[in-house]
Structure formats: C-alpha cells, structure tokens
Amino acid sequence: MEDAESVIASYIEGQSICVLKKIPTVTLGSVLATAKYIHDNKHSIAHGEQSLYKLNLQGRQLTDVIIPREDIKLFKAELKKYAVDFSLKRDELASSIYVYFKAQDNERVLEAIEKCLSAFERRPLKERLAAAKVIAAERNLARKKHWEKNRDKARNIAREHVR
C-alpha cells in the first residue's frame, strides 16, 4: 500500500509543480496580450460624446444634468476640454437636454458648468438677445432671397412650357 501511496503522492507533487510553473506563464501571456490589445486599439476607445448604450457598457454609475437647449453647444465644448465621457438625450416636451455622464467625472462636470455659467454672466442677456435677433434677421433675409429666386425660376419654366 505504501508504494501506491508514494506513487500517488509523487504524482500529486508533480501535478502541483506543473500547475505552479504554468500559472506565471499564463498570467504573463495574458498581461502581454492585454497590453498589446490596448496599445493596438488605443485610438478606438470612445471619449467625449457617445451613445447612452456605449456609456452604459463602461460599467460605471451614471448621473445626469438638465441643460437648456440654447446652452448645449458651449457646454459640449467645455465637457470635451475636461475629457468627460457623456451622452445627450433630448426632451422634446420641455425643450431641454439631459446630459448623462459617469459619476466619477462629477467634479470635472461641475467645473465645466461653473465655467459655462461664468461665460454667460459676462455678456448681459440684452446683448445676447440683440445678437440673436440680428443673426435671425440675416438668416430670414437669406432664406427669403433664395425662395424668391427659386420661385422666379419656377415661374419662367412654367411659362415656357405653356407657350
């Protein structure tokens, strides 16, 4: 019996030695493979604005902020400066936009909000409204000229076909 036990004991010792030898090899190989994958795909990792689905795939807790639709361009630019991953969802009824971001980025988002607010406080509301009215008037004039030009072309073509 002792011979059988010694054979089994030596067999078990051999197995454990093999396992111990293979663990560092597998771990090192997996670490190297992971490092190579990250290095090869470092440009494909999404940062900045992305879909809510991709943001959820990162496995982090999400928080949200409601931003008026008029302020979203400035806010998006600030979030990109602070390297925050975010997603936008539009609320058609309230004409506002929900900005979702990772909870770990909370401090950076608050800094971006403060910077946006300070930028809006620099220009008085009356100046911003006057500038918006001027831009709207220029766009309307350009649209009207384009529409009249196309209307005249359509009338001339219709007259030629009637003759």
C-alpha positions in Angstrom: 0.0 0.0 0.0 2.8 2.3 0.8 4.1 2.0 -2.7 0.7 3.1 -4.1 0.5 6.0 -1.7 4.0 7.1 -2.5 3.3 6.9 -6.2 0.1 8.9 -5.8 1.9 11.4 -3.5 4.7 11.8 -6.1 2.1 12.1 -8.8 0.2 14.9 -6.9 3.5 16.7 -6.2 4.4 16.6 -9.9 1.0 18.0 -10.8 1.3 20.8 -8.3 4.7 21.7 -9.6 3.4 21.8 -13.2 0.5 24.0 -12.1 2.8 26.4 -10.4 5.1 26.5 -13.4 2.2 27.2 -15.8 0.5 30.0 -13.7 3.2 32.6 -14.2 3.4 31.8 -17.9 -0.4 32.1 -18.4 -0.6 35.3 -16.4 2.4 36.9 -18.2 1.0 35.9 -21.5 -2.5 37.3 -20.7 -1.0 40.5 -19.4 1.1 40.9 -22.6 -1.8 40.1 -24.8 -4.0 42.6 -23.0 -1.3 45.3 -23.2 -0.9 44.6 -26.9 -4.7 44.9 -27.4 -4.9 48.2 -25.6 -1.9 49.5 -27.5 -3.3 48.5 -30.8 -6.8 49.8 -30.1 -6.0 52.9 -28.0 -7.5 55.2 -30.7 -10.7 53.2 -30.9 -11.6 53.8 -27.3 -14.5 56.3 -27.3 -14.1 59.5 -25.3 -16.3 62.6 -25.3 -19.8 62.4 -26.7 -21.1 58.9 -27.3 -24.3 57.0 -27.3 -26.0 56.2 -24.0 -25.6 52.5 -24.8 -21.8 52.8 -25.1 -21.7 54.8 -21.9 -23.6 52.1 -20.1 -21.2 49.5 -21.4 -18.4 51.0 -19.4 -19.9 49.7 -16.3 -19.9 52.9 -14.3 -22.7 54.6 -12.4 -24.3 57.4 -14.4 -25.6 60.7 -13.3 -27.4 63.4 -15.3 -27.8 67.1 -15.6 -30.6 69.0 -17.4 -29.3 71.7 -19.7 -31.4 74.2 -21.7 -31.2 73.6 -25.4 -29.7 77.0 -26.1 -26.7 76.4 -23.9 -25.7 72.9 -25.2 -23.0 73.9 -27.7 -20.9 75.8 -25.1 -21.5 73.0 -22.6 -20.4 70.3 -25.0 -17.2 72.2 -25.8 -16.4 72.5 -22.1 -17.0 68.8 -21.5 -14.7 67.9 -24.3 -12.0 70.2 -22.8 -12.3 68.4 -19.5 -12.2 64.9 -21.2 -15.6 63.8 -19.9 -17.4 60.9 -21.5 -21.0 62.0 -21.9 -24.3 61.3 -23.7 -27.1 63.6 -24.7 -30.8 62.8 -24.6 -33.3 65.4 -25.9 -36.6 66.0 -24.1 -38.9 67.3 -26.8 -41.7 68.4 -24.4 -39.5 70.5 -22.1 -37.1 71.7 -24.9 -34.2 70.7 -22.7 -31.4 68.2 -22.9 -30.4 65.5 -20.4 -26.6 65.2 -20.2 -25.6 61.8 -18.8 -22.0 61.2 -17.6 -20.1 58.9 -15.3 -20.4 59.6 -11.6 -16.6 59.6 -11.3 -16.5 62.6 -13.6 -18.8 64.6 -11.3 -16.2 67.1 -10.2 -15.0 67.8 -13.7 -18.6 68.3 -14.9 -19.3 70.7 -12.1 -16.2 72.7 -13.1 -17.4 72.8 -16.7 -20.9 74.0 -15.5 -19.3 76.8 -13.5 -17.2 77.9 -16.4 -20.2 77.9 -18.7 -22.2 80.0 -16.2 -19.3 82.5 -15.8 -19.2 82.8 -19.6 -22.9 83.6 -19.7 -22.6 86.1 -16.9 -20.0 88.0 -18.8 -22.4 89.1 -21.6 -25.7 90.6 -20.4 -28.9 89.0 -21.5 -30.0 92.0 -23.6 -26.8 91.9 -25.6 -27.2 88.1 -26.3 -30.8 88.7 -27.3 -29.9 91.6 -29.6 -27.2 89.5 -31.3 -29.6 86.6 -31.7 -32.2 88.9 -33.3 -29.6 90.2 -35.8 -28.5 86.7 -36.7 -32.1 85.5 -37.1 -32.9 88.6 -39.4 -29.9 87.8 -41.6 -30.9 84.2 -41.9 -34.5 85.1 -42.7 -33.4 87.6 -45.4 -31.1 85.0 -47.0 -33.9 82.4 -47.0 -36.4 84.9 -48.5 -33.9 85.8 -51.3 -33.3 82.1 -52.0 -37.0 81.4 -52.1 -37.9 84.3 -54.4 -35.0 83.4 -56.7 -36.3 79.8 -57.0 -39.9 81.0 -57.3 -39.0 83.2 -60.3 -37.1 80.3 -61.9 -40.1 78.0 -61.5 -42.5 80.7 -63.0 -40.2 81.1 -66.0 -40.0 77.4 -66.6 -43.8 77.1 -66.3 -44.4 80.0 -68.8 -42.1 78.3 -71.3 -44.0 75.1 -71.1 -47.3 76.8 -71.5 -46.3 78.6 -74.8 
